[in-house]
Amino acid sequence: MPSVTLPSLVTSLPPATRALTLLLIASSALMMVLRISSDDGEGQGPSAFPGLVLLPGAVIWYPWTLVTSSWVETNLVEVSGGWGGLGWWGD
């Protein structure tokens, strides 16, 4: 049974899947950095960033969130699920 290493796994993915996974990780990391840097002890949630996530009523003012919200995950469980989904269905 051949061993699977991270470099061989990454190189076996199609280029579009690699690009989308990188986009998912980068945008989610940006969201997490923004949440940590703006945390004033109140525990800022995703609704504090209407320019990145989809919020009802704010789409009129931030129409690009229809696209960006699909690439911004707001917690680590979503990030791992999204990353796993891209790797699983991206082949």
MINU-453776 format. One record per residue (C-alpha): residue in three letters; x, y, z. Coordinates in Angstrom, 1 decimal, always signed. Layout:
# MINU-453776
{aa->ALA	px->X	py->Y	pz->Z};
...
This chain:
# MINU-453776
{aa->MET	px->+0.0	py->+0.0	pz->+0.0};
{aa->PRO	px->+1.6	py->+3.3	pz->-1.1};
{aa->SER	px->+1.9	py->+6.0	pz->+1.6};
{aa->VAL	px->+0.1	py->+9.2	pz->+0.9};
{aa->THR	px->+2.1	py->+12.4	pz->+1.8};
{aa->LEU	px->+0.8	py->+15.9	pz->+1.8};
{aa->PRO	px->+3.0	py->+17.0	pz->-1.2};
{aa->SER	px->+1.8	py->+14.1	pz->-3.3};
{aa->LEU	px->-1.8	py->+14.7	pz->-2.3};
{aa->VAL	px->-1.5	py->+18.4	pz->-3.3};
{aa->THR	px->+0.1	py->+17.7	pz->-6.6};
{aa->SER	px->-2.5	py->+15.1	pz->-7.5};
{aa->LEU	px->-5.3	py->+17.6	pz->-7.2};
{aa->PRO	px->-6.4	py->+19.5	pz->-10.3};
{aa->PRO	px->-5.2	py->+23.1	pz->-10.6};
{aa->ALA	px->-8.7	py->+24.6	pz->-10.2};
{aa->THR	px->-9.2	py->+22.6	pz->-6.9};
{aa->ARG	px->-5.9	py->+23.8	pz->-5.6};
{aa->ALA	px->-6.8	py->+27.4	pz->-6.5};
{aa->LEU	px->-10.2	py->+27.2	pz->-4.9};
{aa->THR	px->-8.8	py->+25.6	pz->-1.7};
{aa->LEU	px->-6.2	py->+28.4	pz->-1.5};
{aa->LEU	px->-8.9	py->+31.0	pz->-1.9};
{aa->LEU	px->-11.0	py->+29.3	pz->+0.8};
{aa->ILE	px->-8.1	py->+29.2	pz->+3.2};
{aa->ALA	px->-6.9	py->+32.8	pz->+2.5};
{aa->SER	px->-10.4	py->+34.3	pz->+2.8};
{aa->SER	px->-11.2	py->+32.4	pz->+5.9};
{aa->ALA	px->-7.9	py->+33.3	pz->+7.5};
{aa->LEU	px->-8.6	py->+37.0	pz->+6.7};
{aa->MET	px->-12.0	py->+36.7	pz->+8.4};
{aa->MET	px->-10.4	py->+35.1	pz->+11.5};
{aa->VAL	px->-7.6	py->+37.8	pz->+11.6};
{aa->LEU	px->-10.2	py->+40.5	pz->+11.4};
{aa->ARG	px->-12.3	py->+39.0	pz->+14.1};
{aa->ILE	px->-9.3	py->+38.6	pz->+16.4};
{aa->SER	px->-7.9	py->+42.1	pz->+15.7};
{aa->SER	px->-11.3	py->+43.8	pz->+16.3};
{aa->ASP	px->-12.2	py->+41.8	pz->+19.4};
{aa->ASP	px->-12.9	py->+44.2	pz->+22.2};
{aa->GLY	px->-14.0	py->+41.6	pz->+24.7};
{aa->GLU	px->-17.5	py->+41.5	pz->+23.2};
{aa->GLY	px->-16.8	py->+38.5	pz->+21.0};
{aa->GLN	px->-17.3	py->+40.0	pz->+17.5};
{aa->GLY	px->-19.4	py->+37.7	pz->+15.3};
{aa->PRO	px->-19.5	py->+37.5	pz->+11.5};
{aa->SER	px->-22.3	py->+40.1	pz->+11.5};
{aa->ALA	px->-19.6	py->+42.7	pz->+12.4};
{aa->PHE	px->-18.2	py->+42.3	pz->+8.9};
{aa->PRO	px->-21.1	py->+42.8	pz->+6.4};
{aa->GLY	px->-18.7	py->+43.3	pz->+3.5};
{aa->LEU	px->-17.5	py->+39.7	pz->+3.7};
{aa->VAL	px->-20.4	py->+37.6	pz->+4.8};
{aa->LEU	px->-24.0	py->+37.4	pz->+3.6};
{aa->LEU	px->-26.4	py->+39.2	pz->+5.9};
{aa->PRO	px->-30.1	py->+39.6	pz->+5.3};
{aa->GLY	px->-30.9	py->+43.2	pz->+4.5};
{aa->ALA	px->-27.3	py->+44.1	pz->+3.8};
{aa->VAL	px->-27.1	py->+42.5	pz->+0.4};
{aa->ILE	px->-28.4	py->+45.7	pz->-1.2};
{aa->TRP	px->-25.5	py->+47.7	pz->+0.2};
{aa->TYR	px->-22.9	py->+44.9	pz->-0.2};
{aa->PRO	px->-23.9	py->+43.0	pz->-3.4};
{aa->TRP	px->-20.5	py->+41.3	pz->-3.8};
{aa->THR	px->-21.2	py->+39.3	pz->-0.7};
{aa->LEU	px->-23.3	py->+37.0	pz->-2.9};
{aa->VAL	px->-19.9	py->+35.8	pz->-4.2};
{aa->THR	px->-17.6	py->+36.3	pz->-1.3};
{aa->SER	px->-19.8	py->+34.7	pz->+1.3};
{aa->SER	px->-19.3	py->+31.3	pz->-0.4};
{aa->TRP	px->-15.6	py->+31.5	pz->+0.2};
{aa->VAL	px->-15.5	py->+32.9	pz->+3.8};
{aa->GLU	px->-15.9	py->+30.4	pz->+6.6};
{aa->THR	px->-16.5	py->+31.9	pz->+10.0};
{aa->ASN	px->-15.2	py->+29.1	pz->+12.2};
{aa->LEU	px->-12.7	py->+26.2	pz->+12.1};
{aa->VAL	px->-15.3	py->+23.5	pz->+11.7};
{aa->GLU	px->-16.6	py->+25.2	pz->+8.5};
{aa->VAL	px->-13.1	py->+25.7	pz->+7.2};
{aa->SER	px->-12.2	py->+22.0	pz->+7.7};
{aa->GLY	px->-15.5	py->+20.9	pz->+6.1};
{aa->GLY	px->-15.1	py->+23.2	pz->+3.1};
{aa->TRP	px->-11.5	py->+22.1	pz->+2.6};
{aa->GLY	px->-12.5	py->+18.5	pz->+2.9};
{aa->GLY	px->-15.3	py->+19.0	pz->+0.5};
{aa->LEU	px->-13.1	py->+20.7	pz->-2.1};
{aa->GLY	px->-10.6	py->+17.9	pz->-1.8};
{aa->TRP	px->-13.3	py->+15.2	pz->-2.0};
{aa->TRP	px->-15.5	py->+16.5	pz->-4.8};
{aa->GLY	px->-12.7	py->+18.4	pz->-6.6};
{aa->ASP	px->-11.1	py->+15.3	pz->-8.2};
